[in-house]
Amino acid sequence: MKICSLASGSKGNCLYLETGDTRVLIDVGLSLRETLLRMDQVGVDASSINAILVTHEHIDHIRSTGSFARKFNIPVFTSHQVRVRVDKYFKKTQVKEFEAGTPLTFRDIQIDPIPITHDSCDPVGFVIESTEGRSASVTDFGIVTRLITEKLRGCRFLNLESNHDVDMLMNGPYPWELKQRIKSRHGHISNEESLALLHDLAHDGLEVLVMAHLSEINNHPDHVLRSTESFLRDQNVCSPRIVIGDQYSASSLLEI
């Protein structure tokens, strides 16, 4: 299994996952040029991608989805509601629709689109299972549901939102309405909420943890790294490699 966080944040998101004989991108929220550049920098052949999985319709997740899919003649997996909402981005592409909560099989992997809460039309996270095990990516969600917790159990790799520090958000420059939106059940989860979820998910098979979608204004990578490391020191269940998702550069290509 190979993973790379190509971009993570409010300006663009893209995650590379290779497992078995299948290579997918979860969201392509960068420009096509920047996506190809970052893939080249980490040694991933863009022409080897088999599909793009779309979490929701916000521009930082779909910006060059259509152009990438057309360039390499690959399918885009998205829900019907998202397809209808932003059909112009998927023109002349092979669109394969899924229903949130209903697993599907593609090549040698099973893809489970998990319903999440966010201020978009039909948002999902993804659990991907293959002979190499389970991996998951869940960002842009407002509350941790029982379903999310159960679906994410037993993963070797997690790409998990850690959007904001509550104190930084509440004392920061955002207008009150935006602060309320971020804290709501349709916004983003905080560092504390992310670690509380991780507490329930910790197991001895968790090998790589990407803390994702950090706010540039209401969070800081050093803070997230310290708090995550502190959490892991206080338990003896697992010791995954921690990666802080970055908006402006790709992580290394991680192999587990």
Secondary structure, DSSP 8 states (H G I E B T S, - for coil): -EEEEEE-STT--EEEEEETTEEEEE---S-HHHHHHHHHHTT--GGG--EEE-----HHHHTTHHHHHHHHT-EEEEEHHHHHHTGGGGTTSEEEEE-TT--EEETTEEEEEEE---SSSS-EEEEEEETTEEEEEE-S-SS--HHHHHHTTTEEEEEEE--B-HHHHHTSSS-HHHHHHHHSTTS--BHHHHHHHHHHH--TT--EEEEE---TTT--HHHHHHHHHHHHHT-SS---EEEE--SSS----EE-
